[in-house]
Amino acid sequence: MIEITSNEIKTKGISIIDALGDNNDGAVITVKGKRKYVVIPIEKYNKLRELELELAVQEVRKDLTEGKYYSGIEEHIKRITDV
């Protein structure tokens, strides 16, 4: 993953990111020498979101299998107010 400075973005605009081409892993944007942002192609972002949601579904299924859930609003309200 390449690094692009915020100054390069300011002077060259989006064209510097477009110059990375279609087969890139993205770029890290640095601000004052510190890594601050990551720019990735939308296809990679969509895949990451999909994987994140799949993981969440797996975690919920595991909790259901292990009985780690609450049913009914009264039980939930009691649980969150009995701190």
Biopython code that builds the backbone (N, CA, C, O; Angstrom):
import numpy as np
from Bio.PDB.StructureBuilder import StructureBuilder

atoms = [
    (1, "MET", "N", (0.857, -1.172, 0.000)),
    (1, "MET", "CA", (0.000, 0.000, 0.000)),
    (1, "MET", "C", (0.901, 1.233, 0.000)),
    (1, "MET", "O", (1.809, 1.356, 0.822)),
    (2, "ILE", "N", (0.637, 2.126, -0.920)),
    (2, "ILE", "CA", (1.485, 3.304, -1.009)),
    (2, "ILE", "C", (1.002, 4.397, -0.060)),
    (2, "ILE", "O", (-0.131, 4.365, 0.419)),
    (3, "GLU", "N", (1.859, 5.340, 0.196)),
    (3, "GLU", "CA", (1.501, 6.476, 1.040)),
    (3, "GLU", "C", (1.427, 7.736, 0.189)),
    (3, "GLU", "O", (2.286, 7.991, -0.655)),
    (4, "ILE", "N", (0.391, 8.508, 0.430)),
    (4, "ILE", "CA", (0.199, 9.785, -0.247)),
    (4, "ILE", "C", (0.055, 10.836, 0.843)),
    (4, "ILE", "O", (-0.668, 10.631, 1.818)),
    (5, "THR", "N", (0.729, 11.938, 0.683)),
    (5, "THR", "CA", (0.617, 12.999, 1.687)),
    (5, "THR", "C", (-0.639, 13.829, 1.439)),
    (5, "THR", "O", (-1.151, 13.896, 0.322)),
    (6, "SER", "N", (-1.115, 14.448, 2.491)),
    (6, "SER", "CA", (-2.280, 15.319, 2.348)),
    (6, "SER", "C", (-1.964, 16.484, 1.420)),
    (6, "SER", "O", (-2.850, 16.990, 0.731)),
    (7, "ASN", "N", (-0.716, 16.907, 1.401)),
    (7, "ASN", "CA", (-0.314, 17.987, 0.507)),
    (7, "ASN", "C", (-0.426, 17.559, -0.957)),
    (7, "ASN", "O", (-0.822, 18.353, -1.810)),
    (8, "GLU", "N", (-0.075, 16.299, -1.244)),
    (8, "GLU", "CA", (-0.222, 15.794, -2.615)),
    (8, "GLU", "C", (-1.691, 15.787, -3.027)),
    (8, "GLU", "O", (-2.022, 16.102, -4.170)),
    (9, "ILE", "N", (-2.559, 15.430, -2.105)),
    (9, "ILE", "CA", (-4.002, 15.445, -2.386)),
    (9, "ILE", "C", (-4.436, 16.886, -2.668)),
    (9, "ILE", "O", (-5.211, 17.149, -3.587)),
    (10, "LYS", "N", (-3.919, 17.809, -1.857)),
    (10, "LYS", "CA", (-4.291, 19.220, -2.015)),
    (10, "LYS", "C", (-3.846, 19.757, -3.379)),
    (10, "LYS", "O", (-4.599, 20.468, -4.044)),
    (11, "THR", "N", (-2.627, 19.417, -3.790)),
    (11, "THR", "CA", (-2.100, 19.990, -5.028)),
    (11, "THR", "C", (-2.537, 19.235, -6.282)),
    (11, "THR", "O", (-2.756, 19.846, -7.329)),
    (12, "LYS", "N", (-2.666, 17.908, -6.181)),
    (12, "LYS", "CA", (-2.980, 17.106, -7.367)),
    (12, "LYS", "C", (-4.434, 16.640, -7.412)),
    (12, "LYS", "O", (-4.915, 16.188, -8.452)),
    (13, "GLY", "N", (-5.122, 16.750, -6.297)),
    (13, "GLY", "CA", (-6.524, 16.333, -6.265)),
    (13, "GLY", "C", (-6.696, 14.827, -6.389)),
    (13, "GLY", "O", (-5.775, 14.051, -6.135)),
    (14, "ILE", "N", (-7.882, 14.441, -6.782)),
    (14, "ILE", "CA", (-8.232, 13.022, -6.876)),
    (14, "ILE", "C", (-7.423, 12.304, -7.955)),
    (14, "ILE", "O", (-7.343, 11.075, -7.958)),
    (15, "SER", "N", (-6.829, 13.061, -8.863)),
    (15, "SER", "CA", (-6.065, 12.438, -9.942)),
    (15, "SER", "C", (-4.910, 11.593, -9.410)),
    (15, "SER", "O", (-4.518, 10.615, -10.046)),
    (16, "ILE", "N", (-4.371, 11.954, -8.270)),
    (16, "ILE", "CA", (-3.269, 11.150, -7.711)),
    (16, "ILE", "C", (-3.757, 9.770, -7.286)),
    (16, "ILE", "O", (-3.020, 8.790, -7.390)),
    (17, "ILE", "N", (-4.979, 9.692, -6.812)),
    (17, "ILE", "CA", (-5.549, 8.390, -6.433)),
    (17, "ILE", "C", (-5.956, 7.627, -7.681)),
    (17, "ILE", "O", (-5.747, 6.416, -7.763)),
    (18, "ASP", "N", (-6.539, 8.325, -8.659)),
    (18, "ASP", "CA", (-6.890, 7.677, -9.920)),
    (18, "ASP", "C", (-5.659, 7.098, -10.602)),
    (18, "ASP", "O", (-5.756, 6.080, -11.287)),
    (19, "ALA", "N", (-4.503, 7.732, -10.424)),
    (19, "ALA", "CA", (-3.266, 7.265, -11.051)),
    (19, "ALA", "C", (-2.805, 5.921, -10.491)),
    (19, "ALA", "O", (-1.950, 5.263, -11.085)),
    (20, "LEU", "N", (-3.357, 5.515, -9.368)),
    (20, "LEU", "CA", (-2.968, 4.221, -8.791)),
    (20, "LEU", "C", (-3.403, 3.072, -9.685)),
    (20, "LEU", "O", (-2.803, 1.998, -9.646)),
    (21, "GLY", "N", (-4.432, 3.281, -10.485)),
    (21, "GLY", "CA", (-4.905, 2.234, -11.389)),
    (21, "GLY", "C", (-5.918, 1.327, -10.712)),
    (21, "GLY", "O", (-6.218, 1.466, -9.527)),
    (22, "ASP", "N", (-6.432, 0.398, -11.500)),
    (22, "ASP", "CA", (-7.486, -0.501, -11.014)),
    (22, "ASP", "C", (-6.963, -1.631, -10.144)),
    (22, "ASP", "O", (-7.706, -2.153, -9.313)),
    (23, "ASN", "N", (-5.722, -2.019, -10.307)),
    (23, "ASN", "CA", (-5.171, -3.154, -9.565)),
    (23, "ASN", "C", (-4.338, -2.694, -8.383)),
    (23, "ASN", "O", (-3.185, -3.099, -8.231)),
    (24, "ASN", "N", (-4.922, -1.848, -7.548)),
    (24, "ASN", "CA", (-4.155, -1.370, -6.399)),
    (24, "ASN", "C", (-4.788, -1.841, -5.108)),
    (24, "ASN", "O", (-5.974, -2.165, -5.053)),
    (25, "ASP", "N", (-3.974, -1.871, -4.075)),
    (25, "ASP", "CA", (-4.449, -2.258, -2.750)),
    (25, "ASP", "C", (-4.955, -1.064, -1.973)),
    (25, "ASP", "O", (-5.434, -1.209, -0.848)),
    (26, "GLY", "N", (-4.854, 0.111, -2.560)),
    (26, "GLY", "CA", (-5.282, 1.312, -1.866)),
    (26, "GLY", "C", (-4.086, 2.168, -1.514)),
    (26, "GLY", "O", (-2.956, 1.906, -1.925)),
    (27, "ALA", "N", (-4.371, 3.191, -0.746)),
    (27, "ALA", "CA", (-3.313, 4.119, -0.362)),
    (27, "ALA", "C", (-3.573, 4.616, 1.048)),
    (27, "ALA", "O", (-4.718, 4.751, 1.479)),
    (28, "VAL", "N", (-2.495, 4.882, 1.750)),
    (28, "VAL", "CA", (-2.570, 5.497, 3.067)),
    (28, "VAL", "C", (-2.337, 6.988, 2.875)),
    (28, "VAL", "O", (-1.378, 7.394, 2.218)),
    (29, "ILE", "N", (-3.212, 7.798, 3.448)),
    (29, "ILE", "CA", (-3.048, 9.250, 3.392)),
    (29, "ILE", "C", (-2.392, 9.684, 4.693)),
    (29, "ILE", "O", (-2.889, 9.394, 5.781)),
    (30, "THR", "N", (-1.281, 10.376, 4.569)),
    (30, "THR", "CA", (-0.600, 10.870, 5.762)),
    (30, "THR", "C", (-0.873, 12.357, 5.932)),
    (30, "THR", "O", (-0.931, 13.114, 4.963)),
    (31, "VAL", "N", (-1.038, 12.749, 7.170)),
    (31, "VAL", "CA", (-1.245, 14.154, 7.522)),
    (31, "VAL", "C", (-0.168, 14.518, 8.532)),
    (31, "VAL", "O", (-0.090, 13.932, 9.613)),
    (32, "LYS", "N", (0.648, 15.473, 8.176)),
    (32, "LYS", "CA", (1.771, 15.895, 9.018)),
    (32, "LYS", "C", (2.647, 14.715, 9.427)),
    (32, "LYS", "O", (3.094, 14.617, 10.570)),
    (33, "GLY", "N", (2.878, 13.826, 8.469)),
    (33, "GLY", "CA", (3.761, 12.688, 8.690)),
    (33, "GLY", "C", (3.138, 11.504, 9.411)),
    (33, "GLY", "O", (3.810, 10.496, 9.624)),
    (34, "LYS", "N", (1.874, 11.602, 9.789)),
    (34, "LYS", "CA", (1.212, 10.500, 10.490)),
    (34, "LYS", "C", (0.162, 9.859, 9.596)),
    (34, "LYS", "O", (-0.597, 10.543, 8.909)),
    (35, "ARG", "N", (0.136, 8.524, 9.620)),
    (35, "ARG", "CA", (-0.858, 7.789, 8.846)),
    (35, "ARG", "C", (-2.239, 8.063, 9.427)),
    (35, "ARG", "O", (-2.484, 7.792, 10.603)),
    (36, "LYS", "N", (-3.142, 8.597, 8.610)),
    (36, "LYS", "CA", (-4.439, 9.007, 9.140)),
    (36, "LYS", "C", (-5.627, 8.375, 8.426)),
    (36, "LYS", "O", (-6.620, 8.047, 9.075)),
    (37, "TYR", "N", (-5.557, 8.196, 7.117)),
    (37, "TYR", "CA", (-6.683, 7.670, 6.348)),
    (37, "TYR", "C", (-6.220, 6.570, 5.407)),
    (37, "TYR", "O", (-5.042, 6.475, 5.064)),
    (38, "VAL", "N", (-7.171, 5.744, 4.998)),
    (38, "VAL", "CA", (-6.909, 4.728, 3.987)),
    (38, "VAL", "C", (-7.953, 4.888, 2.888)),
    (38, "VAL", "O", (-9.147, 5.008, 3.161)),
    (39, "VAL", "N", (-7.490, 4.887, 1.657)),
    (39, "VAL", "CA", (-8.381, 4.940, 0.506)),
    (39, "VAL", "C", (-8.234, 3.614, -0.222)),
    (39, "VAL", "O", (-7.133, 3.223, -0.610)),
    (40, "ILE", "N", (-9.365, 2.923, -0.403)),
    (40, "ILE", "CA", (-9.350, 1.642, -1.110)),
    (40, "ILE", "C", (-10.421, 1.658, -2.191)),
    (40, "ILE", "O", (-11.391, 2.411, -2.100)),
    (41, "PRO", "N", (-10.247, 0.828, -3.210)),
    (41, "PRO", "CA", (-11.271, 0.744, -4.250)),
    (41, "PRO", "C", (-12.602, 0.277, -3.642)),
    (41, "PRO", "O", (-12.618, -0.499, -2.686)),
    (42, "ILE", "N", (-13.696, 0.749, -4.198)),
    (42, "ILE", "CA", (-15.017, 0.440, -3.653)),
    (42, "ILE", "C", (-15.286, -1.063, -3.612)),
    (42, "ILE", "O", (-15.973, -1.536, -2.707)),
    (43, "GLU", "N", (-14.764, -1.812, -4.564)),
    (43, "GLU", "CA", (-14.974, -3.267, -4.575)),
    (43, "GLU", "C", (-14.350, -3.904, -3.336)),
    (43, "GLU", "O", (-14.940, -4.793, -2.722)),
    (44, "LYS", "N", (-13.156, -3.445, -2.973)),
    (44, "LYS", "CA", (-12.496, -3.977, -1.767)),
    (44, "LYS", "C", (-13.255, -3.563, -0.510)),
    (44, "LYS", "O", (-13.401, -4.353, 0.423)),
    (45, "TYR", "N", (-13.738, -2.317, -0.489)),
    (45, "TYR", "CA", (-14.528, -1.851, 0.648)),
    (45, "TYR", "C", (-15.790, -2.693, 0.800)),
    (45, "TYR", "O", (-16.129, -3.119, 1.904)),
    (46, "ASN", "N", (-16.477, -2.930, -0.306)),
    (46, "ASN", "CA", (-17.704, -3.733, -0.250)),
    (46, "ASN", "C", (-17.425, -5.144, 0.252)),
    (46, "ASN", "O", (-18.216, -5.699, 1.014)),
    (47, "LYS", "N", (-16.306, -5.726, -0.168)),
    (47, "LYS", "CA", (-15.934, -7.071, 0.295)),
    (47, "LYS", "C", (-15.635, -7.063, 1.799)),
    (47, "LYS", "O", (-16.041, -7.976, 2.517)),
    (48, "LEU", "N", (-14.930, -6.038, 2.271)),
    (48, "LEU", "CA", (-14.647, -5.931, 3.707)),
    (48, "LEU", "C", (-15.938, -5.819, 4.516)),
    (48, "LEU", "O", (-16.073, -6.451, 5.563)),
    (49, "ARG", "N", (-16.889, -5.013, 4.031)),
    (49, "ARG", "CA", (-18.180, -4.864, 4.721)),
    (49, "ARG", "C", (-18.927, -6.195, 4.743)),
    (49, "ARG", "O", (-19.525, -6.559, 5.756)),
    (50, "GLU", "N", (-18.893, -6.917, 3.627)),
    (50, "GLU", "CA", (-19.552, -8.211, 3.546)),
    (50, "GLU", "C", (-18.954, -9.182, 4.561)),
    (50, "GLU", "O", (-19.682, -9.885, 5.262)),
    (51, "LEU", "N", (-17.634, -9.215, 4.635)),
    (51, "LEU", "CA", (-16.967, -10.098, 5.599)),
    (51, "LEU", "C", (-17.288, -9.701, 7.033)),
    (51, "LEU", "O", (-17.481, -10.562, 7.892)),
    (52, "GLU", "N", (-17.345, -8.402, 7.290)),
    (52, "GLU", "CA", (-17.690, -7.910, 8.620)),
    (52, "GLU", "C", (-19.107, -8.348, 9.018)),
    (52, "GLU", "O", (-19.336, -8.764, 10.154)),
    (53, "LEU", "N", (-20.043, -8.254, 8.085)),
    (53, "LEU", "CA", (-21.418, -8.671, 8.365)),
    (53, "LEU", "C", (-21.522, -10.184, 8.547)),
    (53, "LEU", "O", (-22.275, -10.656, 9.398)),
    (54, "GLU", "N", (-20.773, -10.942, 7.754)),
    (54, "GLU", "CA", (-20.755, -12.397, 7.912)),
    (54, "GLU", "C", (-20.238, -12.786, 9.287)),
    (54, "GLU", "O", (-20.771, -13.699, 9.918)),
    (55, "LEU", "N", (-19.206, -12.103, 9.752)),
    (55, "LEU", "CA", (-18.658, -12.371, 11.082)),
    (55, "LEU", "C", (-19.699, -12.064, 12.159)),
    (55, "LEU", "O", (-19.832, -12.818, 13.123)),
    (56, "ALA", "N", (-20.428, -10.974, 12.000)),
    (56, "ALA", "CA", (-21.464, -10.614, 12.970)),
    (56, "ALA", "C", (-22.546, -11.693, 13.017)),
    (56, "ALA", "O", (-23.018, -12.048, 14.097)),
    (57, "VAL", "N", (-22.936, -12.211, 11.866)),
    (57, "VAL", "CA", (-23.946, -13.283, 11.818)),
    (57, "VAL", "C", (-23.415, -14.527, 12.519)),
    (57, "VAL", "O", (-24.148, -15.172, 13.269)),
    (58, "GLN", "N", (-22.156, -14.870, 12.287)),
    (58, "GLN", "CA", (-21.552, -16.034, 12.954)),
    (58, "GLN", "C", (-21.553, -15.857, 14.467)),
    (58, "GLN", "O", (-21.834, -16.804, 15.202)),
    (59, "GLU", "N", (-21.241, -14.648, 14.940)),
    (59, "GLU", "CA", (-21.212, -14.383, 16.378)),
    (59, "GLU", "C", (-22.606, -14.508, 16.979)),
    (59, "GLU", "O", (-22.760, -15.046, 18.075)),
    (60, "VAL", "N", (-23.615, -14.022, 16.281)),
    (60, "VAL", "CA", (-24.992, -14.132, 16.775)),
    (60, "VAL", "C", (-25.418, -15.589, 16.821)),
    (60, "VAL", "O", (-26.028, -16.024, 17.798)),
    (61, "ARG", "N", (-25.106, -16.344, 15.784)),
    (61, "ARG", "CA", (-25.465, -17.775, 15.767)),
    (61, "ARG", "C", (-24.788, -18.514, 16.921)),
    (61, "ARG", "O", (-25.398, -19.374, 17.556)),
    (62, "LYS", "N", (-23.534, -18.178, 17.188)),
    (62, "LYS", "CA", (-22.807, -18.805, 18.296)),
    (62, "LYS", "C", (-23.481, -18.462, 19.624)),
    (62, "LYS", "O", (-23.682, -19.338, 20.465)),
    (63, "ASP", "N", (-23.832, -17.183, 19.813)),
    (63, "ASP", "CA", (-24.516, -16.774, 21.037)),
    (63, "ASP", "C", (-25.846, -17.504, 21.200)),
    (63, "ASP", "O", (-26.186, -17.924, 22.305)),
    (64, "LEU", "N", (-26.597, -17.658, 20.119)),
    (64, "LEU", "CA", (-27.871, -18.379, 20.184)),
    (64, "LEU", "C", (-27.655, -19.838, 20.575)),
    (64, "LEU", "O", (-28.382, -20.383, 21.405)),
    (65, "THR", "N", (-26.651, -20.460, 19.970)),
    (65, "THR", "CA", (-26.340, -21.866, 20.277)),
    (65, "THR", "C", (-25.942, -22.035, 21.738)),
    (65, "THR", "O", (-26.307, -23.022, 22.377)),
    (66, "GLU", "N", (-25.191, -21.067, 22.266)),
    (66, "GLU", "CA", (-24.709, -21.146, 23.640)),
    (66, "GLU", "C", (-25.714, -20.576, 24.649)),
    (66, "GLU", "O", (-25.428, -20.526, 25.845)),
    (67, "GLY", "N", (-26.873, -20.154, 24.176)),
    (67, "GLY", "CA", (-27.882, -19.618, 25.081)),
    (67, "GLY", "C", (-27.553, -18.240, 25.624)),
    (67, "GLY", "O", (-28.084, -17.843, 26.661)),
    (68, "LYS", "N", (-26.705, -17.523, 24.959)),
    (68, "LYS", "CA", (-26.310, -16.188, 25.421)),
    (68, "LYS", "C", (-27.202, -15.123, 24.775)),
    (68, "LYS", "O", (-26.757, -14.345, 23.931)),
    (69, "TYR", "N", (-28.449, -15.109, 25.186)),
    (69, "TYR", "CA", (-29.378, -14.114, 24.683)),
    (69, "TYR", "C", (-30.496, -13.924, 25.699)),
    (69, "TYR", "O", (-30.691, -14.745, 26.596)),
    (70, "TYR", "N", (-31.214, -12.841, 25.539)),
    (70, "TYR", "CA", (-32.336, -12.527, 26.408)),
    (70, "TYR", "C", (-33.582, -12.423, 25.550)),
    (70, "TYR", "O", (-33.547, -11.882, 24.444)),
    (71, "SER", "N", (-34.678, -12.944, 26.068)),
    (71, "SER", "CA", (-35.936, -12.818, 25.343)),
    (71, "SER", "C", (-36.899, -11.993, 26.192)),
    (71, "SER", "O", (-36.942, -12.120, 27.416)),
    (72, "GLY", "N", (-37.642, -11.176, 25.534)),
    (72, "GLY", "CA", (-38.606, -10.351, 26.251)),
    (72, "GLY", "C", (-38.029, -9.015, 26.658)),
    (72, "GLY", "O", (-36.888, -8.928, 27.112)),
    (73, "ILE", "N", (-38.810, -7.992, 26.494)),
    (73, "ILE", "CA", (-38.360, -6.638, 26.795)),
    (73, "ILE", "C", (-38.141, -6.414, 28.284)),
    (73, "ILE", "O", (-37.221, -5.696, 28.675)),
    (74, "GLU", "N", (-38.972, -7.016, 29.110)),
    (74, "GLU", "CA", (-38.836, -6.818, 30.559)),
    (74, "GLU", "C", (-37.476, -7.317, 31.057)),
    (74, "GLU", "O", (-36.810, -6.644, 31.843)),
    (75, "GLU", "N", (-37.078, -8.488, 30.596)),
    (75, "GLU", "CA", (-35.785, -9.055, 31.005)),
    (75, "GLU", "C", (-34.634, -8.155, 30.536)),
    (75, "GLU", "O", (-33.662, -7.946, 31.262)),
    (76, "HIS", "N", (-34.760, -7.632, 29.327)),
    (76, "HIS", "CA", (-33.725, -6.755, 28.788)),
    (76, "HIS", "C", (-33.635, -5.457, 29.594)),
    (76, "HIS", "O", (-32.538, -5.027, 29.951)),
    (77, "ILE", "N", (-34.762, -4.842, 29.879)),
    (77, "ILE", "CA", (-34.773, -3.593, 30.649)),
    (77, "ILE", "C", (-34.179, -3.826, 32.032)),
    (77, "ILE", "O", (-33.402, -3.002, 32.515)),
    (78, "LYS", "N", (-34.531, -4.933, 32.674)),
    (78, "LYS", "CA", (-33.984, -5.254, 34.000)),
    (78, "LYS", "C", (-32.474, -5.413, 33.915)),
    (78, "LYS", "O", (-31.747, -4.921, 34.778)),
    (79, "ARG", "N", (-32.005, -6.087, 32.897)),
    (79, "ARG", "CA", (-30.568, -6.334, 32.751)),
    (79, "ARG", "C", (-29.795, -5.033, 32.553)),
    (79, "ARG", "O", (-28.712, -4.875, 33.116)),
    (80, "ILE", "N", (-30.321, -4.112, 31.776)),
    (80, "ILE", "CA", (-29.552, -2.893, 31.514)),
    (80, "ILE", "C", (-29.714, -1.832, 32.599)),
    (80, "ILE", "O", (-28.918, -0.896, 32.668)),
    (81, "THR", "N", (-30.719, -1.965, 33.435)),
    (81, "THR", "CA", (-30.893, -0.972, 34.508)),
    (81, "THR", "C", (-30.326, -1.443, 35.830)),
    (81, "THR", "O", (-30.150, -0.632, 36.739)),
    (82, "ASP", "N", (-30.032, -2.727, 35.970)),
    (82, "ASP", "CA", (-29.423, -3.257, 37.203)),
    (82, "ASP", "C", (-27.910, -3.237, 37.073)),
    (82, "ASP", "O", (-27.266, -4.286, 37.052)),
    (83, "VAL", "N", (-27.361, -2.069, 36.989)),
    (83, "VAL", "CA", (-25.905, -1.936, 36.796)),
    (83, "VAL", "C", (-25.185, -1.946, 38.102)),
    (83, "VAL", "O", (-23.958, -1.845, 38.131)),
]
sb = StructureBuilder()
sb.init_structure("model")
sb.init_model(0)
sb.init_chain("A")
sb.init_seg("    ")
for serial, (resi, resn, name, xyz) in enumerate(atoms, 1):
    if name == "N":
        sb.init_residue(resn, " ", resi, " ")
    sb.init_atom(name, np.array(xyz, "f"), 0.0, 1.0, " ", f" {name:<3s}", serial, name[0])
structure = sb.get_structure()
